Amino acid sequence: MFFTYLRRELRRRRKAALVVASGLALGIALVIVVNSVSSGMNQAQDKVLQSLYGLGTDMTVTKAAEAPKSGETGRPRFEFGAKDDGEEQSSDRVMVQGFQTLASSTVTKVAGQKGVADSVGGLSLQVMKVSGEFKRGQFKQDQSGGTTRQGGPGGSGGQPQGRVEGGGASFDVNSYSVYGTDVTKQGLGPLTSSKVTKGRTFKTSETDARVAVADTSYAKEKKLALGGTVKIKGVKYKLIGIATPDSGDAAANLYVPLKQAQTLAGAKNKITTVYVKATDSQQISAVKATIQKNISGTTVTTSADLADTVSGSLSTASDLAANVGKWLSIAVLVAAFLVAGLLTSSAVSRRVREFGTLKALGWKSGRVTRQVVGEAVVNGLVGGALGIAVGLAGAYAVTAISPTLTAELGSGAGGGARGGGMAVGGPGMRQSAGKTLDIALSAPVSATTITLAVGLAVAGGLIAGAFGGWRASRLRPADALRRVE
């Protein structure tokens, strides 16, 4: 009897049911779209952070570089003094990039802290190579690529990359980054933000082997061939792999085993960065505080710290989705629930004669109330189905259009030169000043979002049913008689 009466009433009151269902559908569709877009924003931000930070890395431990002492520029200088004017010369300088070095034992100390699942060390280097023809004793070349003429006024400026001419000299300046990676733990650190697309990655046995992996852009620029060699400070390294970044720029131009990087820099048992993975992603702040407390003099940078430095349309859109979108969804849902309740209550008022007659025939108030609530729940489910359909269509449209968002990577905690940019936390989380990444926005819809939509549909139906049920429970058989008169 319940379902028969329910089916008949819903068919007879299709227009009213459609109005209630449409209001709920609008609110539910908005919730789906906002949730899916917010999820897409989070994925886009994760891509940006991965290109900066390295997959699987929750935080890094570094030590800020000391300021140059009085009278020092903090930049190494290149001296050239050929026996014959015009003789071809070259000079390489390998420098630790951006940070003070830490003892390799710091990795073990960090690993022993509560909440740390794994840690690995790395050494970030910058190589400056100057080669060309010089007049005897006339020029010095500093790290910035500029020249200073000795023994008289004048001179010429230069760039970190390219050819510089002036004062009778002609020379090339080549600056590139090298990262020493622990080949025994390649699942953590900056190399994980790139995929080896040609050749292979390091073997765990190659802890001190003269092998290298090159970033694909650098390999193309320098015309490096897989299986060939690349020379760093006069040492030849066999190129075993070409790595392509998942997004953004690579952490370094070249990757070599950590021991080889330490040898090149004359920094035995030294590192610049410790990459840390926490046991629980929800306890990263606590782990950060523990490391800072127990390992003095270090700076701990988390992915949240980096996220705060990302600006541009990605950040703006993310804020809008998280704040304006959330509150707009709540406002629309509340309005939809309220309107559904009022419409249901109004519909019950128009059915006074019907319900009064049913009570006169022996229906209890509870039975009438259940009938009204049943109709409202069905209306809510219909609204939910419509809302899910519209919400999925909206999310699909966003994904199909794939609007491009920009992420501007500003300088944050820490710093160090790398090709004119700023390094935040070391390779794998480098942020170049003025560097912009383009991210295509998608709007993935998760099963959780669909479940939420169904729950809202049921909740909307129950709220509307509560309004209508309350109104129906107050009806008396006499109300039907008065309506007849």
Order of alpha helices (4+ residues) and beta strands (2+ residues): alpha-alpha-beta-beta-beta-beta-alpha-beta-beta-beta-beta-beta-beta-beta-alpha-beta-beta-beta-alpha-beta-beta-alpha-beta-alpha-beta-alpha-alpha-alpha-alpha-beta-beta-beta-beta-alpha-alpha
